Every structure is written in C-alpha cells, then in structure tokens.
Amino acid sequence: MEDNRIKNIISALDDLNEDSTVPKNIRARVKNIIGILKEETDVQIRINRALQELDEISEDTNMQSYTRTQIWNIASLLEMI
C-alpha cells in the first residue's frame, strides 16, 4: 500500500519536473527528491528527507504560486503515509 502511494507521489513529482514553467533549480531539487523516494532505505527515513527538501523548496521566492501549491499538496500526501 505504501509503495503504491509513493509511486503516485513520484508520478506527481515527475509531472512537476517536466513542467517548463518551473525554474531549473527547483526541477533539480525535485529530481533529487525523486531519487530519495526511490532509495532502498526505511520508508519513514525517505519520507522525512523528502519532506525536508520540499519544505526548503517551498520557501523559494522565484517559484510561481501554482507550483508552490503543488509542492504543498505533495508534502501533504507524504505526511499521510
């Protein structure tokens, strides 16, 4: 069940990563988060690391409000696991 939810979150992150309106530095960090979630470590460790990265990304002033909302939604999905 957790794997399925994480796959859905990775899919949402992939969509964000492919969005050309997202700044390159944000896309690079999103790609890093995808890598974190695909690691073979404990699920809670991966989730906590990803949440920390998402929190840092959401504070970027160069980001559009729509993108920030997407990041908050992804963070909420991770918190529910």
C-alpha positions as CSV (number, residue, x, y, z in Angstrom):
1,M,0.0,0.0,0.0
2,E,2.8,2.4,0.9
3,D,4.7,1.6,-2.3
4,N,1.6,2.4,-4.3
5,R,1.2,5.8,-2.6
6,I,4.9,6.6,-3.0
7,K,4.7,5.7,-6.7
8,N,1.8,8.1,-7.1
9,I,3.8,10.8,-5.3
10,I,6.8,10.1,-7.6
11,S,4.5,10.5,-10.6
12,A,3.3,13.9,-9.3
13,L,6.9,14.9,-8.8
14,D,7.8,13.8,-12.3
15,D,5.0,16.0,-13.7
16,L,6.4,18.9,-11.7
17,N,9.9,18.1,-13.0
18,E,8.7,18.1,-16.6
19,D,6.9,21.4,-16.3
20,S,8.8,24.0,-18.3
21,T,7.5,26.9,-16.2
22,V,9.3,25.6,-13.1
23,P,12.7,27.1,-12.5
24,K,15.7,24.8,-13.2
25,N,17.0,24.9,-9.6
26,I,13.6,23.7,-8.4
27,R,13.4,21.0,-11.0
28,A,16.9,19.8,-10.0
29,R,15.8,19.6,-6.4
30,V,12.6,17.8,-7.4
31,K,14.7,15.3,-9.3
32,N,16.8,14.8,-6.1
33,I,13.6,14.2,-4.1
34,I,12.5,11.5,-6.6
35,G,15.9,9.9,-6.1
36,I,15.4,10.0,-2.3
37,L,12.0,8.3,-2.6
38,K,13.4,5.6,-4.8
39,E,16.1,4.6,-2.4
40,E,16.0,1.2,-0.6
41,T,16.2,2.7,2.9
42,D,13.4,2.7,5.5
43,V,10.2,4.3,4.3
44,Q,10.0,6.8,7.2
45,I,13.5,8.0,6.6
46,R,12.9,8.6,2.9
47,I,9.6,10.4,3.7
48,N,11.3,12.7,6.3
49,R,14.2,13.5,4.0
50,A,11.7,14.3,1.1
51,L,9.6,16.4,3.4
52,Q,12.6,18.4,4.5
53,E,13.6,19.0,0.9
54,L,10.0,20.0,-0.1
55,D,9.9,22.4,2.8
56,E,13.1,24.1,1.7
57,I,11.9,24.3,-1.9
58,S,8.5,25.9,-0.9
59,E,10.4,28.9,0.5
60,D,12.0,29.8,-2.9
61,T,10.9,33.2,-3.9
62,N,11.3,32.6,-7.6
63,M,8.6,30.0,-7.7
64,Q,5.1,30.6,-9.0
65,S,2.2,30.3,-6.5
66,Y,0.7,27.4,-8.5
67,T,3.9,25.4,-8.3
68,R,4.2,26.2,-4.6
69,T,0.6,24.8,-4.1
70,Q,1.6,21.6,-6.0
71,I,4.6,21.2,-3.7
72,W,2.4,21.7,-0.6
73,N,-0.1,19.1,-1.9
74,I,2.8,16.6,-2.5
75,A,4.0,17.3,1.0
76,S,0.6,16.6,2.4
77,L,0.4,13.3,0.6
78,L,3.7,12.3,2.0
79,E,2.6,13.2,5.5
80,M,-0.4,10.9,5.2
81,I,1.8,7.8,4.7
